[in-house]
Amino acid sequence: MDEGYWEGLLKMEKNKTLKPDEDLKAIALALNHANEHGMAAEVVWSAMRHYQKYHSSAPETYTMEWALQCAMNDWDL
């Protein structure tokens, strides 16, 4: 049976990989900056691609903040 949403969150919390305050602040800052240039969708798409590709190999290194920084660089923001 597939793992449910809440079970996944609990598992991540136990593994200490979920840092909601830090991730939400990084997302908000990146989206505010991207919106100034009309590129929010592009930045989110790039960030999710980077995060999906690298996060599972080293979650401590490849964080959401890192993925957002890469995405901002992708679009020269």
N, C-alpha and C positions, 0 to 999 in steps of 0.2 A: 504494500500500500504506500502511496506517495505521502511524503511528510507534509503536514499542513503548515500554513503560514505561521501560526503561533508557536508550534513546535520548533520550527526553524529559527524563530527569534529567540526562543529559550535556549536552544542549542548554541546559537551564536553568542548569547550573553554568557553562557557557561565557559565558552572558549575565549572570552574577552576580546573578540574581534569587532564587536559592535560598539561604536562610540557615537551615539546619536547626536549629542550636542556639538561635537567637533565637526562631524560630517554635515549636519544641517547648516552650521555657520559657513562652512566652505562652499556648500551648494548655493546658499543665499548670496554670498559675496560674488561668486562666479556668475550667477544668473543676473544679478544687478549690473555687473560690468558688461556682460554679453548683451543685455537688453539695450544698453546705451548705444550699441552698434547694430541692433536689430538682428542679432545672431544667436539668440538663446537656444533655438532648436538645434542648430549646428553644433554648438558647444556641448549640449546634453548628449547628442548622438555620438560625438567623438569621445566624450568622457566615458560613456557606457561601453564603447568598443574597447578602449584601453583597459578599463576596469575588468571587463569580462576576460580579456586575453591574458592578463598578468596576475590578477589578484589571488587566484587559487594557488599559484606557485610560491608566493611569499606575502601573505596578508599584512605582515608588519611593515613591509617596504612599500607595497603597491596598494596604497590606501585610496579612498575616495578623493581626498585632497590632491594626491599625486595625479590621479586620473584627470581631475579638473584642470590642474596646471598644464598637463600635456595637451588637453583639448584647447585651452586658451592659446597655447603655442601653435597648435595646428592651424588656427585661424588668425594668427598674428594679432591677438588681443592682449 
